[in-house]
């Protein structure tokens, strides 16, 4: 029987919907690392609550800042389409470089209780740039975000069913426009989510404070690789160093 603290992943999925992890087929390193993260919260890649979504790797940037940014956008859009197709009550979206916070298990019960009592559409469980002075305004360490407040990072998000269809429509409209279009053309997916929120102020977005998940240091698939991530032998040494550093944090 699992320890109580190890059941937080089950509680999250039961309350919020299936957990999708976006993972490129060739990134076995990231998938192994994320499997270890899931184990900490009582889940696995083979769990019925977990879906591994094959990350998209387009051949061209097609107006996006990079090929990787294009693929990230299409991967998130694909997850939302899949969640809509299975008529899920909501969906938890994770990128495979996500590390869950060490306090996630302790915070989940009160956070879920608060979410059940509030109207909301999007939860930023992970984020990168929110103002340091932002304080929780709701129980469970949650804060409602102003529609125009941009949030960076798309590594740990939750969407309720109420917002999935309109968000898909917004992303598809962005895809159909040229880059630089005044109504919003191809952009990083976190920017597309910000664009959607700014244009739909009725959508309620919450953030967990502090964040419940963080992006671990790993070789990027979105931006141009640095020289030490391109050379095979050095790349492997850097990867090992990153793993050792994470264990010490």
BELUR-V157879 format. One record per backbone hydrogen bond with DSSP energy under -0.5 kcal/mol. NH is the residue of the N-H (numbers start at 1). CO is the residue of the C=O. If there is no record, write none. Layout:
BEGIN
nh->NH co->CO
nh->NH co->CO
END
This chain:
BEGIN
nh->6 co->3
nh->7 co->4
nh->8 co->5
nh->9 co->41
nh->10 co->41
nh->11 co->7
nh->12 co->8
nh->13 co->9
nh->14 co->10
nh->15 co->11
nh->16 co->12
nh->17 co->13
nh->18 co->90
nh->19 co->49
nh->20 co->18
nh->20 co->92
nh->21 co->51
nh->22 co->20
nh->22 co->94
nh->23 co->21
nh->23 co->53
nh->27 co->24
nh->28 co->26
nh->31 co->27
nh->32 co->28
nh->33 co->29
nh->34 co->30
nh->35 co->31
nh->36 co->32
nh->37 co->33
nh->38 co->34
nh->39 co->35
nh->40 co->36
nh->40 co->37
nh->41 co->37
nh->41 co->38
nh->42 co->39
nh->43 co->38
nh->47 co->44
nh->50 co->47
nh->51 co->19
nh->53 co->21
nh->53 co->51
nh->54 co->52
nh->55 co->23
nh->56 co->71
nh->64 co->61
nh->68 co->222
nh->69 co->222
nh->70 co->66
nh->71 co->67
nh->72 co->68
nh->73 co->69
nh->74 co->70
nh->75 co->71
nh->76 co->72
nh->77 co->73
nh->78 co->74
nh->79 co->75
nh->80 co->76
nh->81 co->77
nh->82 co->78
nh->83 co->79
nh->84 co->80
nh->85 co->81
nh->86 co->82
nh->87 co->84
nh->88 co->83
nh->91 co->159
nh->92 co->18
nh->93 co->91
nh->93 co->157
nh->94 co->20
nh->94 co->92
nh->95 co->155
nh->96 co->22
nh->98 co->95
nh->99 co->214
nh->101 co->212
nh->104 co->101
nh->107 co->103
nh->108 co->104
nh->109 co->105
nh->111 co->107
nh->112 co->108
nh->113 co->109
nh->114 co->110
nh->115 co->111
nh->116 co->112
nh->117 co->113
nh->117 co->114
nh->118 co->114
nh->118 co->115
nh->120 co->118
nh->121 co->204
nh->122 co->204
nh->123 co->158
nh->124 co->206
nh->125 co->123
nh->125 co->156
nh->126 co->156
nh->127 co->213
nh->128 co->152
nh->134 co->131
nh->137 co->142
nh->138 co->142
nh->141 co->138
nh->142 co->138
nh->143 co->207
nh->145 co->205
nh->149 co->146
nh->150 co->148
nh->157 co->93
nh->158 co->123
nh->159 co->91
nh->160 co->121
nh->161 co->89
nh->163 co->160
nh->164 co->160
nh->165 co->161
nh->167 co->163
nh->168 co->164
nh->169 co->165
nh->170 co->166
nh->171 co->167
nh->172 co->168
nh->173 co->169
nh->174 co->170
nh->175 co->171
nh->176 co->172
nh->177 co->173
nh->177 co->174
nh->181 co->178
nh->184 co->181
nh->186 co->177
nh->192 co->188
nh->193 co->189
nh->194 co->190
nh->195 co->191
nh->196 co->192
nh->197 co->193
nh->198 co->194
nh->199 co->195
nh->200 co->196
nh->200 co->197
nh->203 co->200
nh->205 co->145
nh->205 co->203
nh->206 co->122
nh->207 co->143
nh->208 co->124
nh->209 co->141
nh->212 co->125
nh->213 co->125
nh->214 co->99
nh->216 co->97
nh->216 co->214
nh->229 co->226
nh->230 co->227
nh->231 co->227
nh->232 co->230
nh->235 co->231
nh->236 co->232
nh->237 co->233
nh->238 co->234
nh->239 co->235
nh->240 co->236
nh->241 co->237
nh->242 co->238
nh->243 co->239
nh->244 co->240
nh->245 co->241
nh->246 co->242
nh->247 co->243
nh->248 co->244
nh->249 co->245
nh->249 co->246
END
